[in-house]
Amino acid sequence: MSESAHLRRTALVKLAGAIVVAGLLVAAMLLPFVGGTGLVARNSSTLLDALPVELTDKTPSGNTKVLAADGSEITEFFTNNRTPVTPDQISDVMKQAIVDIEDSRFYEHNGLDVQGTLRALAKNVAAGGVEEGGSTLTQQLVKQTLLQTASTPEEQQAATAQTVGRKLKEARLALALEQTYSKDEILTRYLNIAYFGEGAYGIQAAAQKYFSVNAIDLTLPQASVLAGLVQSPTNDDPLVNPDAGAKRRNQVLQRMHDLGHITDQELADVSAAPIPLAEGGTPPNGCIDATVGGFFCDYMYNYLTGTLGISADAIKNGGWTIQTTLRPDIQTSGDQAVLNTLPMGGGNDLAGVFTAVEPGTGHVLAMSVNRRYGCDAYECESVNLNTATSAGAGSTYKVFTAAAALAQGYGANYTITTPQPYSSKVFKKNGGTTGAPYVVSNVGTNYPDTMDMTAALVESSNTYFVGLEDALGSVEPVVRTAQAMGLHSIDATADQIIAEKRGSFTLGVDATSPLYLASAYSTLAANGTQCEPTPVVSIVDSTGEPVTKDDGTPYVSGNTCKENAIPAGVATTLNQMMIGDTVTGTATRAAIPGHQIAGKTGTIQDNKSATFVGSTPKYTVSVMVFNPKSQRDVGGYGGNKPATIYHDAMLPILSKEPSVPFPPADPLVVSGNRPTVPSCSSVSSCRDTLTGAGFQPVVAEVNGARSEGSFLGTSPRAGAQASPGQVVTIQVSNGSGYRTPAPTTRPRNTPTPEPAPSAPAPTPEAPAVEPPPVEQPPSGQFELPDWNGDGDPGE
C-alpha cells in the first residue's frame, strides 16, 4: 500500500472514530433537550444550579492597578496579564474574525454544535492539523475558565483531561451558560479570557502586546492575526515565527471570505501583506517592576498584606484599582537628591534614606534610597530601609524631651546650669537606681553651661537635655510622649527603657525607623494631631465599588488621625523653637529661602549615623544616613549630608509653592505654666492646700531634729515651681535627731518665770531629687527669637 493511501486510510479511521465518539457525546449531552419542551424547562434549572461560581462572574479578574496620587500608574499585580473590556470596547471585525474561525454557527446553536463539530473534525483530520475549531466558543469559555481559575494541580488536570467525562461536563455547563447569558456577553467573556500568547490573556492585552493599540481599534490585518492565535499561540506566534503567523492569519482570512464577511480585494490585499507588528511592552508586575517608588511600593504591599490583612492572591487576581498617596514629583526629587549626595557604586556603602509624610493625614508621599529596589547587585537593596529599624537618630530625640517638658509646664525659657561633663542627678551609668551616675558631654566646647530650652534645642546641647530629664524625674514622660507622637519603632522596647531608667534616651541611641521618625515629627507640624502613616487612599473593584472585608466594611476607611495627641500649644511652640535650627542652629544647610522649616539634626556616637528631620506645615521629611551592613563613621553630622539631601530634594518642590507659615507659639507654653508650691504649716493644712493647688500630697517620714511626727516642710519646698499634678511630699520628722531638753535646777522659794520653749532648728530637707540649678530669666514676657541671625555652630 502506498504511503499516501495509508495516510488517507488512517485519516478515515480517525474520522470514523471521532464521529462515533462525537455522536455518543452529543446524545448524552443533549438528552435533557430532546424530550420536549417540558423536559427542557424541567432540566434548565438543574443545569443552571450546577454552574460554578467562576462561571457566574460576568467579568474575569484582571490586573490590579496601583496608581500614584496624580493618577499615573506605579505598577500592576497579576497572575495572568489581563485587562477585561466591555462589548463596546472590542472592534466588530475582531468579533467577526474569532467567530468565523472558531465557531461560525455561534449565533445559531445553544452552546453545542453537532454539525460544526463534525465538519471541523473532518476538515482537521483531512488536513493533518487544526484549521478550524471543533468546540463551540461557549465550550471553550467553560474550559478556559475552569483551567485559569483552578487553584490546585488536581483541578488543573481535571480541566484539561482528555476524557469523555470532562467533555460531557463542559458541554452541560456550556448549555447552562447559554441559558444564562446573551451571545454578546458570552463572546465578550471568551475574548477576555482567551490566551493569545506572549503572556497576553484577553483581547485587550493581546492588542497591546502585538500591535500597541486598544481592542476597539483593531483592524482586519490585526484581528485576523489575533483570531488565529487562540488554537496554538506558541506555534503561530508572529513575533517568534512570522511565517507560521502569516500562514495562520491567511487561514482566518480565507474562512472569513468563505463566509462572505470580507471581499475578494480585502482577502488578496491583507494576505499578501506582511503582518503589521508593533510590539508593545508587558505591563509592570509587582514592586520590582515599579515605574517609580520601588521602596514605596514595597511598603504599600506589606501594608496591604500585613496591616489590612489582604491575601497576596486577592491582590494579584482581584482586578482592583489601588489609589496610593505617592507623590511622583517628591519621589523623583528625593531619588535625585540622595544620589547626588551619595552616588551608587564607587565603593560607597552609605545609605541615604529620604522619607516624606503629609502632616494631618499620615499620607506617605515618598520613599527614596540611593539603591535600586529588589535586585541582587551591590547597588541594590531588598530590605526596605525606609521602614526598617536600623540606626539611631541621635539628637532628634531631644524634641520628645522638650515636648514632654513643655507639656508639664516647663517653659521655652526654662533655664538650667549643666556644666560639661554633666553628672545626672537621677540616672545611673548602667541604668537602675544604684551605681555611678550617668555622665554626658557635648560635642565640642562651645556650649555655655547655662542655657534655656530654646537655645539648647537649637544648639543641640546634650548636657542640657539630660538635665531636663533630671528635672522631669524620669524618662517615662519622654518615652510616652514619643509614642504618643507616633514613634512606634520604640513600642516593643518602651517599657524596658523606662524600667532600666535609660537617661540616654534623649540622645537618640535607640534604633529608629525613618518612617516613624517622620511620622512623629509630622504630629508637631499638624499642631498636635497624630496620624498613623498610610500609603493607600482607596481600593475599589472593577465596578468602582470599595473592596470590603468579610464583615462588609471597606478595607480603607479614611481617617487614621487622633487630635491633641500632644497639646496643640506645645506643638506650635516647639515648631517655632525648631525653626531656629535651620536659621542659626545646626541645620542651616537645610534652609530654603522664603519658607519656614522647623528642623532638628541628630548624630549618634562616633558619627555612625546622621539624621535630619525637617517640616513645613505641608510636608515632614526625615533623612537618615548610615551604613546598613556595618557601623562606621558616615563623615559628618546631621547638619551635613542629611540636611543637604533635604535641601536638594525639597527645593524644587517648595519653590513652586507659596510659603505657608507655622502658627505662632502659645504664650502660656512659652512662658511656662508651672505652679508654685504653696506654703503651709501642718500636715493637715498642707494636704488641703496642696490638693487645692492641683498637686498630689504624699506624707513621708524623714530624719529630723524635731520630735517624732513634727511637721518639717515640703519637697519641693514652698515657693518652688513644680509641674501641674506633681507629687509634693509633706515631710514629717521620724524623731531620729531629737534630744529631750535637760531639766533646769532653781533655788527653793525663788520663783523664776519659765522661759518660752524654743524649738530646735529644723534640719535640711531630705535629699529628695532636685533638678539641676535653675536660673530663671528676668521677670516679664519671654519671647522666642525671631531667627534672623546667621551662623552654624555645629552639632
SVG drawing of the C-alpha trace seen along z (x, -y; Angstrom):
<svg xmlns="http://www.w3.org/2000/svg" viewBox="-44 -92 80 94">
<polyline fill="none" stroke="black" stroke-width="0.4" points="0.0,0.0 1.4,-3.4 2.2,-5.9 -0.5,-8.3 -3.1,-5.6 -2.0,-4.6 -2.4,-8.2 -5.8,-8.5 -6.9,-5.3 -5.6,-6.4 -7.4,-9.7 -10.7,-7.9 -10.3,-5.7 -9.7,-8.7 -12.6,-10.5 -14.9,-7.5 -13.8,-7.1 -14.3,-10.7 -17.8,-10.7 -18.8,-7.8 -17.4,-9.5 -19.0,-12.7 -22.3,-11.0 -22.2,-9.4 -21.2,-12.6 -23.9,-14.6 -26.6,-12.0 -25.6,-12.2 -25.2,-15.9 -28.5,-16.7 -30.6,-14.1 -32.3,-16.8 -33.1,-18.8 -34.6,-16.1 -37.5,-15.1 -39.7,-18.0 -40.2,-21.5 -41.4,-20.4 -38.2,-18.3 -36.1,-21.3 -37.8,-23.5 -37.6,-20.9 -33.8,-20.4 -32.8,-24.0 -32.8,-24.9 -30.7,-21.9 -28.1,-22.9 -28.1,-26.5 -27.7,-25.3 -24.6,-23.4 -22.8,-26.5 -19.6,-27.0 -19.1,-30.5 -16.3,-31.1 -18.8,-30.9 -21.4,-33.1 -18.9,-36.1 -19.6,-38.2 -16.1,-39.6 -12.9,-37.6 -10.5,-39.1 -7.9,-41.4 -4.7,-43.0 -4.8,-45.0 -3.5,-48.5 -1.6,-50.7 -1.9,-54.4 0.1,-57.4 -1.6,-60.4 -1.7,-62.1 -3.3,-59.1 -0.2,-57.8 0.5,-54.1 3.1,-52.8 2.8,-49.1 0.3,-46.3 -0.1,-43.0 -1.3,-39.9 -1.0,-36.2 -2.2,-36.4 -1.8,-39.7 -5.4,-40.6 -7.4,-43.9 -11.1,-43.0 -13.1,-45.1 -16.8,-45.6 -18.5,-44.6 -18.4,-48.2 -14.6,-48.2 -13.9,-45.5 -13.9,-46.2 -16.6,-44.5 -14.0,-43.0 -12.3,-41.3 -15.6,-39.7 -16.3,-38.5 -12.8,-37.1 -12.9,-35.0 -16.5,-33.7 -15.7,-32.8 -12.5,-30.8 -13.6,-29.2 -17.4,-28.8 -19.1,-30.1 -22.5,-28.9 -22.1,-30.6 -25.3,-32.7 -27.3,-29.7 -26.6,-27.0 -27.5,-26.7 -23.9,-26.0 -23.3,-22.8 -23.0,-22.5 -23.1,-18.9 -22.9,-20.0 -20.0,-22.3 -18.2,-19.7 -18.4,-17.0 -17.4,-19.4 -14.3,-20.6 -13.3,-17.0 -13.5,-16.1 -11.5,-19.1 -8.8,-18.9 -8.3,-15.2 -8.0,-15.5 -5.6,-18.4 -3.5,-16.6 -3.7,-19.7 -6.0,-22.2 -7.6,-24.6 -11.0,-25.0 -12.2,-24.9 -14.2,-21.9 -15.7,-23.0 -18.0,-26.0 -16.9,-29.3 -19.1,-28.6 -17.5,-25.3 -14.0,-26.9 -15.1,-29.6 -16.0,-26.9 -12.7,-25.0 -10.6,-28.2 -12.5,-29.5 -12.1,-26.2 -8.4,-26.0 -7.5,-29.5 -9.4,-29.6 -8.0,-26.2 -6.3,-26.6 -4.8,-23.1 -2.8,-20.8 -5.7,-18.3 -8.2,-21.0 -5.9,-22.0 -5.5,-18.4 -9.3,-17.9 -9.8,-21.0 -7.6,-19.6 -8.1,-15.8 -8.8,-14.1 -11.8,-12.2 -15.4,-11.7 -16.4,-12.8 -14.6,-16.2 -16.1,-16.7 -19.6,-15.9 -19.2,-18.3 -18.0,-21.1 -21.0,-20.5 -23.6,-20.6 -22.0,-23.8 -22.0,-25.3 -25.7,-24.6 -26.3,-26.2 -24.3,-29.3 -26.4,-29.8 -29.4,-29.7 -27.9,-32.4 -26.1,-35.0 -26.6,-36.6 -24.5,-35.8 -22.7,-39.1 -21.9,-38.5 -20.6,-35.1 -18.4,-36.3 -17.0,-39.2 -16.2,-36.9 -14.5,-34.5 -12.4,-37.3 -11.5,-38.5 -10.3,-35.1 -8.7,-33.5 -4.9,-33.2 -3.2,-34.8 0.4,-34.0 3.3,-36.2 1.8,-36.3 -1.3,-38.1 -4.6,-36.9 -7.7,-38.6 -8.0,-40.6 -7.0,-44.0 -3.7,-42.6 -3.1,-40.9 -3.9,-44.1 -1.4,-46.0 1.3,-43.3 1.3,-42.7 0.1,-46.0 0.3,-48.6 -3.4,-49.5 -6.6,-49.1 -9.1,-46.3 -11.6,-48.8 -9.1,-50.0 -8.1,-46.6 -8.3,-46.4 -8.8,-43.4 -5.0,-42.8 -4.6,-42.8 -7.8,-41.0 -7.1,-38.1 -3.7,-37.5 -5.1,-37.5 -8.0,-35.3 -5.6,-32.7 -3.6,-32.6 -6.0,-31.1 -5.7,-27.5 -1.9,-27.4 -0.4,-30.6 3.1,-29.3 3.5,-27.7 1.8,-30.6 3.4,-33.4 4.2,-36.1 6.9,-37.7 8.8,-34.4 7.8,-32.7 6.5,-35.3 5.9,-32.7 3.8,-30.5 1.9,-33.5 1.2,-34.7 0.1,-31.2 -2.4,-31.0 -3.6,-34.6 -4.3,-33.7 -6.4,-30.7 -8.5,-33.1 -8.9,-35.5 -9.9,-32.6 -12.6,-31.5 -13.9,-35.0 -14.1,-35.2 -15.8,-31.9 -18.5,-33.1 -18.9,-36.3 -17.6,-38.6 -14.7,-40.1 -14.3,-40.9 -12.1,-39.4 -10.0,-42.5 -9.6,-42.5 -8.6,-38.9 -6.0,-39.5 -4.5,-42.7 -4.2,-41.5 -3.0,-38.0 -0.2,-39.4 1.0,-42.0 3.4,-41.3 1.9,-41.2 1.9,-44.9 3.5,-44.1 4.1,-47.0 5.2,-45.1 4.2,-46.7 5.8,-46.0 4.4,-43.8 2.9,-45.8 5.0,-46.0 4.2,-43.3 5.0,-43.8 7.2,-46.2 10.4,-45.1 8.9,-46.5 7.5,-49.7 7.9,-52.7 8.6,-54.9 9.0,-54.4 10.0,-50.8 10.5,-51.1 7.2,-52.9 5.6,-50.1 7.1,-47.5 5.8,-49.4 2.4,-49.6 2.3,-45.9 3.3,-45.0 0.7,-47.4 -2.0,-45.7 -1.0,-42.2 0.1,-43.0 -1.9,-45.9 -5.0,-45.4 -4.8,-41.5 -5.4,-41.2 -4.1,-38.0 -1.5,-38.1 -3.7,-36.0 -6.6,-38.5 -4.2,-41.4 -2.9,-39.6 -6.3,-38.4 -8.7,-41.0 -8.7,-43.3 -8.7,-46.2 -7.6,-49.8 -5.4,-50.9 -5.1,-54.6 -2.0,-55.4 -0.6,-58.5 2.7,-58.6 3.7,-62.0 5.8,-61.2 7.3,-64.7 8.6,-64.4 9.6,-60.8 11.7,-61.7 13.2,-64.7 14.1,-62.6 15.7,-60.0 17.9,-62.5 18.9,-64.2 20.1,-61.0 22.0,-60.0 23.6,-63.5 25.0,-63.3 25.6,-59.6 26.1,-58.1 25.8,-54.4 28.9,-52.5 32.5,-53.7 32.9,-51.9 30.1,-53.9 28.3,-51.7 26.4,-54.5 22.7,-54.6 20.8,-57.8 17.2,-57.3 14.6,-60.0 11.0,-59.6 8.2,-62.2 4.9,-62.3 2.0,-64.7 1.1,-66.2 -2.6,-66.0 -3.3,-63.0 -0.5,-60.5 -0.2,-60.1 3.3,-58.7 4.4,-60.9 7.8,-59.4 10.4,-56.9 13.8,-57.3 17.0,-55.4 20.3,-55.5 19.7,-51.9 17.8,-50.0 14.9,-48.1 14.8,-44.3 17.7,-43.2 20.9,-41.3 23.6,-43.6 25.9,-45.6 24.0,-48.8 20.6,-47.1 18.7,-46.6 15.8,-44.2 15.3,-45.4 13.1,-48.5 15.4,-50.9 12.6,-53.5 10.6,-51.3 13.3,-49.1 14.6,-49.9 18.2,-50.2 20.2,-53.0 19.9,-55.6 18.6,-59.1 20.7,-61.0 19.6,-64.3 16.4,-64.3 15.0,-62.6 15.6,-65.8 12.4,-67.1 10.5,-64.4 12.1,-65.5 11.3,-69.1 7.7,-68.2 7.3,-66.3 8.8,-69.2 6.6,-71.8 3.5,-69.7 4.4,-69.6 4.7,-73.4 8.4,-74.0 8.5,-77.0 10.6,-77.5 12.7,-79.8 13.3,-77.2 17.0,-77.7 19.3,-75.3 23.0,-75.0 24.6,-71.8 28.4,-72.0 30.4,-69.8 30.7,-67.0 27.4,-66.7 26.6,-64.0 22.9,-63.1 21.2,-63.5 18.7,-60.8 20.1,-58.4 22.9,-55.9 25.6,-54.8 24.3,-51.3 20.6,-52.1 18.8,-51.2 18.9,-53.1 22.4,-52.4 26.0,-52.8 27.9,-55.6 25.9,-58.4 25.2,-58.7 27.7,-61.3 27.3,-63.1 29.3,-65.7 28.7,-67.9 30.4,-67.6 33.0,-70.4 33.5,-73.1 31.4,-75.9 28.3,-75.3 27.6,-77.5 26.9,-75.8 23.7,-77.8 21.1,-77.7 17.4,-78.0 15.4,-75.3 15.1,-77.1 18.8,-77.8 19.7,-74.3 17.4,-72.8 18.8,-75.0 22.4,-74.3 21.7,-70.7 23.2,-70.6 23.5,-67.1 24.1,-68.2 21.0,-70.4 18.6,-67.7 19.9,-65.1 19.5,-67.8 15.9,-68.4 15.3,-64.7 16.5,-65.0 14.0,-67.9 11.3,-65.6 12.4,-63.0 12.0,-60.0 12.5,-59.0 8.9,-57.8 7.2,-61.1 9.7,-61.4 9.2,-57.9 5.4,-58.1 5.4,-61.4 7.5,-59.9 5.0,-57.1 2.0,-59.4 3.5,-61.4 3.8,-58.2 7.4,-56.9 6.2,-53.3 9.6,-51.9 10.2,-52.0 6.9,-50.4 8.4,-47.0 11.1,-48.3 9.4,-51.3 8.6,-49.6 12.2,-48.2 13.7,-51.7 11.6,-53.0 12.3,-50.1 16.0,-50.4 15.9,-54.2 17.9,-54.9 18.8,-58.5 20.5,-58.2 17.1,-58.0 17.0,-61.8 20.2,-61.4 18.6,-59.0 20.7,-55.9 17.9,-53.5 17.4,-52.1 14.8,-54.1 12.5,-53.7 12.9,-56.6 9.2,-56.4 8.1,-56.5 10.5,-59.3 9.0,-61.4 5.5,-60.4 6.3,-61.6 7.6,-64.9 4.6,-65.4 2.4,-65.4 4.1,-68.7 3.6,-70.1 -0.1,-69.2 -0.4,-71.1 -0.6,-68.0 -2.8,-65.8 -1.2,-62.4 -2.0,-60.4 -0.9,-56.8 1.2,-56.6 -0.7,-55.2 0.2,-54.6 -3.4,-53.9 -6.3,-56.2 -8.8,-53.7 -9.2,-50.2 -12.0,-49.7 -13.1,-46.7 -13.7,-46.6 -17.1,-48.2 -15.7,-51.1 -17.1,-49.9 -14.9,-49.8 -13.3,-46.4 -14.7,-45.2 -13.7,-42.7 -15.8,-39.7 -17.9,-41.8 -18.8,-44.2 -16.7,-47.2 -14.2,-48.7 -10.6,-47.8 -9.7,-51.5 -12.0,-53.6 -10.4,-57.0 -9.3,-59.0 -6.5,-57.4 -5.8,-60.6 -6.1,-61.5 -6.4,-65.1 -4.5,-66.5 -2.1,-63.6 0.0,-66.3 -1.4,-69.7 -1.7,-72.0 0.1,-74.8 3.1,-72.5 3.3,-71.6 3.0,-75.2 5.6,-76.4 8.0,-73.6 7.7,-74.3 8.7,-77.9 11.6,-76.8 12.8,-74.4 12.7,-77.0 15.9,-78.3 17.8,-75.1 17.6,-75.9 18.3,-79.6 21.2,-79.8 21.5,-76.3 22.9,-73.0 20.9,-72.7 21.4,-75.9 22.2,-73.8 18.6,-72.7 17.3,-76.2 15.2,-77.1 14.7,-80.8 11.1,-82.1 10.0,-79.0 9.8,-78.3 11.4,-75.0 11.2,-73.6 14.1,-71.1 16.3,-69.1 19.6,-67.3 20.9,-64.2 24.2,-62.3 24.9,-59.2 28.2,-58.4 31.3,-58.1 29.1,-59.5 27.8,-56.1 24.6,-57.6 23.4,-61.1 19.9,-62.4 17.9,-65.5 14.1,-65.9 12.5,-69.0 8.9,-70.2 6.8,-72.8 3.1,-72.8 2.6,-70.7 5.5,-68.3 7.6,-66.4 10.7,-64.7 13.3,-62.5 16.7,-61.9 19.0,-59.3 22.5,-58.4 24.1,-55.2 25.8,-52.0 23.2,-49.2 25.9,-46.5 28.4,-47.6 28.7,-50.6 31.3,-53.2 31.8,-57.0 29.4,-58.5 31.6,-61.6 29.9,-64.5 26.8,-65.3 23.1,-65.6 23.6,-69.1 25.9,-67.9 24.8,-65.1 21.2,-64.7 20.5,-68.4 21.9,-68.7 19.7,-65.9 16.7,-67.6 17.5,-70.9 18.2,-69.4 15.0,-67.3 12.6,-69.9 13.9,-73.0 12.3,-72.0 9.0,-71.2 8.8,-74.3 10.0,-76.7 6.8,-76.1 4.5,-76.6 3.6,-79.7 5.1,-79.9 2.9,-78.6 4.0,-79.9 3.6,-77.9 1.1,-79.1 2.6,-81.3 3.8,-79.8 1.4,-79.6 2.4,-82.4 1.4,-80.3 3.6,-77.4 6.5,-79.8 6.5,-81.4 5.7,-78.2 2.7,-77.5 4.4,-75.6 2.5,-76.5 4.3,-77.5 4.2,-75.1 2.2,-76.9 3.4,-77.3 1.7,-75.5 2.3,-74.9 1.0,-71.4 0.3,-68.1 -3.5,-68.6 -3.3,-72.1 -0.7,-71.0 -3.0,-68.2 -5.8,-70.7 -3.6,-73.5 -1.6,-71.3 -4.7,-69.5 -6.4,-72.8 -3.4,-74.0 -3.6,-70.9 -0.8,-68.9 -0.8,-65.3 0.2,-65.4 2.1,-62.4 3.2,-62.2 6.7,-60.8 8.9,-60.5 12.4,-61.8 15.3,-62.2 14.7,-65.3 15.8,-67.0 12.2,-67.7 10.1,-65.2 8.6,-62.3 5.6,-63.4 6.5,-67.1 5.9,-68.9 9.2,-69.8 8.2,-71.2 7.5,-70.1 9.6,-68.8 9.7,-70.6 9.9,-73.4 7.3,-76.2 7.8,-78.8 9.5,-76.4 8.0,-75.8 6.6,-72.3 4.6,-70.6 0.8,-70.5 -0.4,-67.4 3.1,-66.7 3.6,-64.7 4.6,-67.0 6.0,-65.3 4.9,-66.5 7.9,-65.8 7.4,-64.9 10.2,-64.0 10.9,-60.5 12.5,-61.8 15.9,-60.3 17.7,-63.6 15.5,-64.7 17.1,-65.5 14.9,-65.8 15.8,-69.2 17.7,-68.7 15.7,-69.9 16.7,-73.3 17.6,-73.4 16.3,-76.5 16.8,-77.7 13.9,-76.8 11.3,-79.6 12.8,-81.6 10.2,-81.7 11.5,-82.2 9.4,-82.7 9.7,-79.8 11.2,-80.7 9.2,-80.1 10.1,-76.8 12.3,-77.1 12.0,-74.6 15.2,-73.1 16.3,-74.3 14.9,-72.2 17.2,-70.0 17.5,-70.5 15.0,-68.8 15.5,-65.1 17.7,-64.6 14.7,-64.3 15.8,-64.5 16.1,-68.1 16.6,-69.3 19.8,-70.9 20.4,-74.5 17.7,-76.8 18.4,-80.3 15.1,-81.9 15.3,-84.9 14.2,-88.3 10.5,-88.8 8.4,-89.9 7.1,-88.2 9.6,-85.9 9.5,-85.8 11.1,-83.3 13.9,-84.6 12.9,-85.9 15.6,-83.7 17.2,-86.4 20.7,-85.7 23.4,-83.7 25.9,-81.1 26.3,-77.3 27.6,-76.3 27.7,-72.6 26.2,-69.7"/>
</svg>
